[in-house]
């Protein structure tokens, strides 16, 4: 991991992979975490190497909520309501049917909020510049936002104001612990991954943005952002700070990526976030500057199973003899 991230240290900002803030929040086997001193020490090896190479890193904090399984974590998953994930969950014992999560009590909610704050402190102790609270992609905070996974009738459910409350309390606690300038939030308006159905996206996210706006966060990160979407345009209009946008990419070519990024920038994004591409291209920044071809993503499975193959062995332009002549010509043109 230290090698992988150091290879990519020239990115403007690296948001490291989702790390669970608690044992009960674990999703799949062998994911990263940040809830013990050993996790802090392990991540410190990564952040030290990246900082020595001139890079900056935030750590994404991800609590799986109902996307977990006792076979992996040893715990029954927690969720806003006892609504199971449709289908199966990948566990230490292979794919298993999802279990019905335990509905969070008031004490569970307070403990989970405190756990996010403690994880943020550990992340800074581990050398990260800050943290990104993952409130997207169907994980616990997103489960709290969505009407089909949050069926509560107390102050944490029902109305839009109730369903955003958990996310706002998490972010407020993290800000109180490490400072607003060290905190970003990731959202995915309208995304249906992991069985999410918000039902009222157009009302939900303006309310969430309004609640987060006074906190003075480092950034708000919109994933799968559509520059033509009324919701995206409303978020940009309402959010006074830095807005990071992650484009929906079909064709994975340099030209397609640049066009998608330019559309988001023209729509008001301040920064563009890229995922798969930088996993496969350690020198993605140089490739985009030069208009050079991108490495094909070989087998995404290999990125998540440990070891160097499919993780740290993607070639740079300098290591690709067939592209050396083209790079020389393009470098001259750019100069």
The 8 nearest C-alpha neighbors of each residue, nearest first, counted from 0:
[[1, 3, 2, 4, 45, 311, 5, 310],
 [0, 2, 45, 4, 3, 5, 48, 44],
 [1, 3, 5, 0, 4, 6, 311, 45],
 [4, 2, 0, 311, 6, 1, 5, 310],
 [3, 5, 7, 6, 1, 2, 0, 8],
 [4, 6, 49, 8, 2, 7, 3, 1],
 [5, 7, 4, 3, 281, 8, 2, 282],
 [8, 6, 281, 4, 5, 9, 10, 282],
 [7, 9, 54, 5, 10, 49, 6, 52],
 [10, 8, 7, 54, 11, 53, 284, 282],
 [11, 9, 12, 8, 7, 13, 284, 54],
 [10, 12, 9, 13, 55, 54, 8, 284],
 [11, 13, 10, 55, 56, 14, 54, 57],
 [12, 14, 56, 15, 55, 57, 10, 11],
 [15, 13, 57, 58, 56, 59, 12, 16],
 [16, 14, 58, 13, 59, 57, 17, 56],
 [15, 17, 59, 18, 14, 58, 31, 60],
 [16, 18, 59, 61, 60, 19, 15, 31],
 [19, 17, 32, 31, 60, 61, 59, 33],
 [18, 20, 32, 61, 62, 21, 25, 24],
 [21, 19, 118, 34, 33, 115, 114, 32],
 [22, 20, 24, 23, 19, 34, 114, 25],
 [21, 23, 24, 25, 72, 20, 19, 34],
 [22, 24, 21, 25, 74, 76, 72, 75],
 [25, 23, 62, 63, 21, 22, 19, 64],
 [26, 24, 23, 22, 19, 63, 67, 72],
 [25, 27, 67, 63, 66, 24, 28, 68],
 [28, 26, 90, 89, 30, 25, 29, 67],
 [29, 27, 91, 30, 71, 90, 26, 89],
 [30, 28, 31, 27, 304, 91, 71, 32],
 [31, 29, 28, 27, 32, 18, 26, 25],
 [30, 32, 18, 29, 19, 17, 33, 16],
 [31, 33, 18, 19, 34, 20, 38, 30],
 [34, 32, 38, 20, 118, 35, 18, 19],
 [33, 35, 20, 21, 118, 32, 38, 36],
 [36, 34, 38, 37, 33, 39, 32, 121],
 [35, 37, 39, 38, 40, 34, 33, 121],
 [38, 36, 40, 35, 39, 41, 34, 33],
 [37, 39, 41, 33, 35, 36, 40, 42],
 [40, 38, 125, 36, 42, 37, 41, 43],
 [41, 39, 43, 37, 38, 42, 36, 125],
 [40, 42, 38, 43, 39, 44, 37, 45],
 [41, 43, 45, 39, 44, 40, 125, 38],
 [44, 42, 125, 40, 46, 45, 41, 126],
 [45, 43, 42, 47, 41, 46, 48, 1],
 [46, 44, 1, 42, 43, 48, 47, 49],
 [45, 47, 49, 43, 48, 126, 44, 50],
 [48, 46, 50, 44, 49, 45, 43, 51],
 [47, 49, 51, 45, 46, 50, 5, 1],
 [48, 50, 5, 52, 46, 54, 51, 47],
 [49, 51, 54, 53, 47, 52, 48, 46],
 [52, 50, 48, 49, 53, 47, 54, 46],
 [51, 53, 49, 50, 54, 8, 48, 5],
 [54, 52, 50, 51, 8, 49, 9, 55],
 [55, 53, 8, 50, 49, 52, 9, 56],
 [56, 54, 12, 13, 50, 128, 49, 53],
 [55, 57, 13, 127, 128, 14, 12, 58],
 [56, 58, 129, 14, 130, 127, 128, 15],
 [59, 57, 130, 15, 14, 131, 60, 129],
 [58, 60, 131, 17, 130, 132, 15, 18],
 [61, 59, 18, 132, 17, 133, 19, 131],
 [62, 60, 19, 17, 133, 18, 63, 59],
 [61, 63, 24, 19, 139, 64, 138, 20],
 [64, 62, 138, 66, 24, 26, 139, 25],
 [63, 65, 139, 78, 77, 66, 62, 138],
 [64, 66, 76, 78, 100, 67, 77, 63],
 [67, 65, 63, 64, 26, 84, 138, 88],
 [66, 68, 26, 65, 76, 25, 63, 64],
 [67, 69, 70, 71, 72, 76, 75, 90],
 [70, 68, 73, 74, 72, 71, 75, 67],
 [69, 71, 68, 73, 72, 90, 91, 92],
 [72, 70, 91, 69, 90, 68, 28, 73],
 [73, 71, 69, 74, 70, 25, 68, 23],
 [72, 74, 69, 70, 71, 75, 68, 23],
 [75, 73, 69, 72, 23, 76, 68, 22],
 [74, 76, 69, 100, 68, 77, 101, 73],
 [77, 75, 100, 65, 67, 64, 74, 23],
 [76, 78, 101, 64, 100, 103, 65, 102],
 [77, 79, 64, 102, 80, 65, 103, 100],
 [78, 80, 149, 102, 103, 143, 142, 148],
 [79, 81, 102, 78, 149, 82, 150, 148],
 [82, 80, 100, 102, 101, 99, 83, 78],
 [81, 83, 80, 99, 148, 100, 84, 78],
 [84, 82, 99, 98, 100, 85, 97, 81],
 [83, 85, 97, 86, 65, 194, 66, 82],
 [86, 84, 83, 194, 87, 97, 193, 96],
 [87, 85, 96, 97, 84, 88, 95, 83],
 [86, 88, 96, 97, 95, 94, 89, 85],
 [87, 89, 95, 94, 97, 90, 96, 67],
 [88, 90, 94, 93, 27, 95, 87, 91],
 [91, 89, 93, 92, 71, 94, 27, 28],
 [90, 92, 71, 28, 93, 70, 89, 27],
 [91, 93, 90, 94, 70, 95, 71, 89],
 [94, 92, 90, 89, 91, 95, 88, 70],
 [93, 95, 89, 88, 90, 87, 92, 96],
 [94, 96, 87, 88, 97, 93, 89, 90],
 [97, 95, 87, 86, 88, 98, 94, 85],
 [96, 98, 87, 88, 84, 86, 83, 95],
 [99, 97, 83, 100, 96, 68, 84, 75],
 [98, 100, 83, 81, 82, 101, 97, 65],
 [101, 99, 76, 81, 77, 65, 78, 98],
 [100, 102, 77, 81, 78, 103, 76, 99],
 [101, 103, 80, 81, 78, 79, 77, 100],
 [104, 102, 107, 79, 78, 77, 108, 101],
 [105, 103, 107, 106, 108, 102, 79, 109],
 [104, 106, 108, 107, 109, 103, 110, 155],
 [105, 107, 109, 104, 108, 110, 103, 111],
 [108, 106, 104, 110, 103, 105, 109, 111],
 [109, 107, 111, 105, 106, 110, 112, 103],
 [108, 110, 106, 112, 111, 107, 113, 105],
 [109, 111, 113, 107, 108, 112, 114, 106],
 [110, 112, 114, 108, 113, 109, 107, 115],
 [113, 111, 169, 109, 115, 114, 110, 108],
 [114, 112, 110, 116, 111, 115, 117, 109],
 [115, 113, 111, 117, 112, 116, 110, 118],
 [114, 116, 118, 112, 113, 117, 20, 119],
 [117, 115, 173, 119, 113, 114, 118, 172],
 [116, 118, 114, 120, 119, 115, 113, 121],
 [119, 117, 121, 115, 20, 116, 120, 33],
 [118, 120, 122, 116, 117, 121, 115, 130],
 [121, 119, 117, 123, 122, 118, 177, 124],
 [120, 122, 124, 118, 119, 123, 125, 39],
 [123, 121, 125, 119, 124, 120, 127, 118],
 [122, 124, 127, 126, 125, 120, 121, 129],
 [123, 125, 121, 122, 126, 120, 39, 127],
 [126, 124, 43, 39, 122, 123, 42, 127],
 [127, 125, 123, 124, 46, 43, 128, 122],
 [126, 128, 123, 129, 57, 56, 122, 125],
 [129, 127, 57, 56, 123, 181, 126, 55],
 [128, 130, 181, 57, 127, 182, 123, 58],
 [131, 129, 58, 57, 182, 59, 183, 119],
 [130, 132, 183, 59, 184, 182, 58, 60],
 [133, 131, 184, 60, 59, 134, 185, 183],
 [132, 134, 185, 61, 135, 60, 131, 184],
 [133, 135, 140, 141, 186, 185, 132, 184],
 [136, 134, 186, 187, 141, 133, 137, 185],
 [137, 135, 138, 192, 187, 141, 190, 193],
 [136, 138, 141, 193, 135, 142, 195, 192],
 [137, 139, 63, 141, 136, 64, 140, 142],
 [138, 140, 64, 142, 63, 141, 62, 143],
 [141, 139, 134, 143, 142, 166, 138, 144],
 [140, 142, 144, 134, 137, 135, 143, 138],
 [143, 141, 139, 148, 140, 145, 144, 137],
 [142, 144, 140, 141, 149, 162, 145, 79],
 [143, 145, 162, 141, 142, 163, 140, 146],
 [146, 144, 197, 142, 147, 148, 143, 196],
 [145, 147, 197, 149, 148, 198, 150, 196],
 [146, 148, 145, 196, 149, 197, 150, 195],
 [149, 147, 142, 146, 145, 82, 150, 80],
 [150, 148, 146, 143, 79, 80, 151, 147],
 [151, 149, 80, 148, 156, 146, 152, 147],
 [150, 152, 156, 149, 153, 157, 80, 155],
 [151, 153, 156, 157, 150, 154, 155, 161],
 [154, 152, 155, 156, 151, 157, 161, 150],
 [153, 155, 161, 156, 152, 157, 164, 151],
 [156, 154, 161, 162, 153, 164, 165, 151],
 [157, 155, 151, 161, 162, 152, 153, 154],
 [156, 158, 152, 161, 151, 162, 150, 159],
 [159, 157, 161, 160, 156, 162, 155, 154],
 [158, 160, 162, 161, 203, 163, 157, 206],
 [161, 159, 158, 163, 162, 164, 206, 156],
 [160, 162, 155, 156, 158, 164, 154, 159],
 [161, 163, 156, 144, 159, 155, 164, 160],
 [164, 162, 160, 166, 161, 144, 165, 207],
 [163, 165, 167, 161, 162, 166, 155, 168],
 [166, 164, 168, 167, 163, 169, 155, 143],
 [167, 165, 169, 168, 164, 163, 140, 170],
 [166, 168, 164, 170, 169, 165, 171, 163],
 [169, 167, 171, 165, 166, 170, 172, 164],
 [170, 168, 112, 166, 172, 167, 171, 165],
 [169, 171, 173, 167, 172, 168, 174, 166],
 [170, 172, 168, 174, 173, 169, 167, 175],
 [173, 171, 175, 169, 170, 174, 116, 168],
 [172, 174, 116, 176, 170, 175, 171, 177],
 [175, 173, 178, 179, 171, 176, 172, 177],
 [176, 174, 172, 173, 178, 177, 171, 179],
 [175, 177, 173, 174, 116, 178, 172, 120],
 [178, 176, 174, 175, 120, 173, 181, 119],
 [179, 177, 174, 180, 181, 175, 176, 182],
 [180, 178, 216, 174, 182, 181, 215, 217],
 [179, 181, 217, 178, 216, 182, 215, 129],
 [180, 182, 129, 179, 178, 217, 130, 128],
 [183, 181, 130, 179, 217, 216, 129, 180],
 [182, 184, 131, 218, 217, 219, 216, 130],
 [185, 183, 132, 219, 131, 220, 133, 186],
 [184, 186, 220, 133, 134, 221, 135, 132],
 [185, 187, 135, 221, 134, 220, 188, 222],
 [188, 186, 135, 222, 190, 221, 189, 136],
 [189, 187, 190, 200, 186, 204, 230, 221],
 [188, 190, 200, 187, 191, 197, 196, 198],
 [189, 191, 188, 187, 192, 136, 195, 196],
 [192, 190, 195, 196, 194, 189, 193, 137],
 [191, 193, 194, 190, 195, 136, 137, 196],
 [194, 192, 137, 195, 191, 136, 84, 85],
 [193, 195, 192, 191, 85, 84, 196, 137],
 [194, 196, 191, 193, 137, 192, 197, 145],
 [197, 195, 147, 198, 191, 145, 146, 194],
 [196, 198, 145, 146, 199, 200, 195, 189],
 [197, 199, 196, 200, 146, 145, 147, 189],
 [200, 198, 201, 202, 197, 203, 146, 145],
 [199, 201, 203, 202, 189, 197, 198, 204],
 [200, 202, 199, 203, 230, 204, 205, 229],
 [203, 201, 200, 199, 204, 205, 206, 159],
 [204, 202, 200, 206, 201, 205, 159, 199],
 [203, 205, 207, 206, 202, 208, 200, 201],
 [206, 204, 208, 207, 203, 202, 209, 234],
 [205, 207, 209, 204, 203, 208, 210, 202],
 [208, 206, 204, 210, 209, 205, 163, 211],
 [207, 209, 211, 205, 210, 206, 212, 204],
 [210, 208, 206, 212, 207, 211, 205, 237],
 [209, 211, 207, 208, 212, 206, 213, 167],
 [212, 210, 208, 209, 214, 213, 207, 167],
 [211, 213, 209, 214, 210, 208, 215, 238],
 [214, 212, 215, 211, 210, 209, 216, 208],
 [213, 215, 212, 211, 216, 179, 171, 174],
 [216, 214, 213, 179, 212, 217, 180, 240],
 [217, 215, 179, 218, 182, 214, 180, 183],
 [216, 218, 180, 183, 182, 181, 179, 215],
 [219, 217, 241, 183, 216, 242, 240, 220],
 [218, 220, 242, 184, 183, 243, 185, 241],
 [219, 221, 243, 185, 244, 184, 242, 186],
 [222, 220, 244, 186, 187, 224, 185, 243],
 [221, 223, 245, 224, 187, 244, 186, 220],
 [224, 222, 247, 246, 245, 225, 187, 221],
 [223, 225, 222, 246, 245, 221, 244, 226],
 [224, 226, 228, 227, 223, 231, 246, 247],
 [225, 227, 263, 228, 266, 224, 231, 262],
 [228, 226, 225, 229, 232, 231, 266, 230],
 [227, 229, 231, 225, 230, 226, 232, 224],
 [230, 228, 232, 231, 233, 227, 201, 226],
 [231, 229, 233, 228, 232, 201, 234, 188],
 [230, 232, 234, 228, 233, 229, 235, 226],
 [233, 231, 229, 235, 230, 234, 236, 228],
 [234, 232, 230, 236, 235, 231, 229, 237],
 [233, 235, 231, 237, 236, 232, 238, 230],
 [236, 234, 232, 238, 233, 237, 231, 267],
 [235, 237, 233, 234, 238, 232, 239, 231],
 [236, 238, 234, 235, 233, 239, 208, 209],
 [237, 239, 235, 240, 234, 236, 212, 208],
 [240, 238, 237, 241, 212, 236, 235, 242],
 [239, 241, 238, 218, 242, 215, 217, 216],
 [240, 242, 218, 269, 219, 243, 217, 239],
 [243, 241, 219, 268, 269, 218, 220, 240],
 [242, 244, 220, 270, 271, 268, 269, 219],
 [245, 243, 221, 271, 220, 224, 272, 222],
 [244, 246, 222, 272, 223, 224, 271, 273],
 [247, 245, 223, 224, 248, 259, 244, 260],
 [246, 248, 223, 224, 249, 245, 225, 259],
 [249, 247, 246, 250, 251, 256, 259, 255],
 [248, 250, 251, 247, 255, 252, 256, 246],
 [249, 251, 252, 248, 255, 256, 253, 254],
 [252, 250, 249, 255, 248, 256, 253, 293],
 [253, 251, 255, 254, 250, 256, 293, 292],
 [252, 254, 256, 255, 290, 257, 287, 292],
 [253, 255, 257, 256, 252, 258, 290, 287],
 [256, 254, 258, 252, 257, 253, 259, 250],
 [257, 255, 259, 253, 258, 254, 260, 252],
 [256, 258, 260, 254, 259, 255, 261, 253],
 [259, 257, 261, 255, 256, 260, 254, 262],
 [260, 258, 256, 262, 257, 261, 255, 246],
 [259, 261, 257, 263, 262, 258, 256, 271],
 [260, 262, 264, 258, 263, 259, 257, 265],
 [263, 261, 265, 259, 260, 264, 258, 266],
 [262, 264, 266, 260, 265, 261, 268, 226],
 [263, 265, 268, 261, 267, 266, 262, 260],
 [264, 266, 262, 263, 267, 261, 268, 226],
 [267, 265, 263, 264, 226, 268, 262, 232],
 [266, 268, 264, 265, 269, 235, 263, 242],
 [269, 267, 264, 242, 263, 270, 243, 244],
 [270, 268, 242, 243, 241, 264, 267, 271],
 [269, 271, 243, 268, 244, 242, 272, 264],
 [272, 270, 244, 243, 245, 260, 273, 269],
 [271, 273, 245, 244, 243, 270, 274, 246],
 [274, 272, 245, 276, 277, 271, 275, 246],
 [273, 275, 276, 277, 278, 272, 245, 279],
 [276, 274, 278, 277, 279, 273, 296, 280],
 [277, 275, 279, 278, 274, 280, 273, 283],
 [276, 278, 280, 279, 275, 283, 274, 281],
 [277, 279, 275, 276, 280, 274, 281, 310],
 [278, 280, 277, 276, 296, 313, 294, 275],
 [281, 279, 277, 283, 282, 278, 276, 294],
 [280, 282, 7, 6, 283, 277, 315, 279],
 [283, 281, 280, 284, 285, 315, 286, 7],
 [282, 284, 280, 286, 285, 281, 277, 287],
 [285, 283, 287, 282, 286, 288, 10, 9],
 [286, 284, 288, 283, 287, 282, 289, 291],
 [287, 285, 291, 283, 289, 288, 284, 290],
 [286, 288, 290, 284, 289, 285, 283, 253],
 [289, 287, 285, 286, 290, 284, 291, 333],
 [290, 288, 286, 291, 287, 329, 285, 330],
 [289, 291, 287, 286, 288, 253, 292, 254],
 [290, 292, 286, 289, 287, 293, 253, 326],
 [293, 291, 253, 290, 294, 252, 286, 322],
 [294, 292, 252, 295, 253, 291, 280, 286],
 [293, 295, 279, 280, 296, 292, 313, 314],
 [294, 296, 297, 293, 279, 251, 276, 280],
 [297, 295, 279, 298, 294, 299, 275, 276],
 [296, 298, 295, 299, 309, 279, 301, 294],
 [297, 299, 300, 301, 296, 309, 302, 295],
 [300, 298, 301, 302, 297, 296, 303, 309],
 [301, 299, 298, 302, 303, 304, 309, 297],
 [300, 302, 309, 299, 303, 304, 298, 308],
 [303, 301, 310, 299, 300, 309, 304, 305],
 [304, 302, 301, 300, 305, 299, 310, 30],
 [303, 305, 301, 302, 300, 306, 29, 310],
 [306, 304, 303, 307, 302, 301, 310, 308],
 [305, 307, 308, 304, 310, 309, 311, 301],
 [306, 308, 311, 310, 312, 309, 305, 3],
 [309, 307, 310, 306, 312, 311, 301, 302],
 [308, 310, 301, 302, 312, 307, 311, 313],
 [309, 311, 307, 302, 308, 312, 301, 3],
 [310, 312, 307, 3, 313, 309, 308, 2],
 [311, 313, 310, 308, 309, 314, 307, 3],
 [312, 314, 311, 279, 280, 315, 309, 310],
 [315, 313, 318, 312, 319, 316, 280, 281],
 [314, 316, 318, 317, 282, 281, 319, 313],
 [317, 315, 319, 318, 322, 314, 323, 282],
 [316, 318, 315, 319, 323, 320, 314, 322],
 [317, 319, 315, 316, 314, 320, 323, 322],
 [318, 320, 316, 321, 317, 322, 314, 315],
 [321, 319, 323, 322, 318, 317, 316, 324],
 [322, 320, 319, 323, 324, 325, 316, 318],
 [321, 323, 325, 320, 319, 324, 326, 316],
 [324, 322, 326, 320, 325, 321, 327, 317],
 [325, 323, 327, 326, 322, 328, 321, 320],
 [324, 326, 328, 322, 327, 323, 329, 291],
 [327, 325, 329, 323, 324, 328, 330, 322],
 [326, 328, 330, 324, 325, 329, 323, 331],
 [329, 327, 325, 331, 326, 330, 332, 324],
 [328, 330, 332, 326, 331, 327, 289, 333],
 [331, 329, 333, 327, 332, 328, 326, 334],
 [330, 332, 334, 328, 329, 333, 327, 326],
 [331, 333, 329, 330, 334, 328, 289, 327],
 [334, 332, 330, 331, 329, 289, 288, 328],
 [333, 331, 332, 330, 329, 289, 328, 327]]
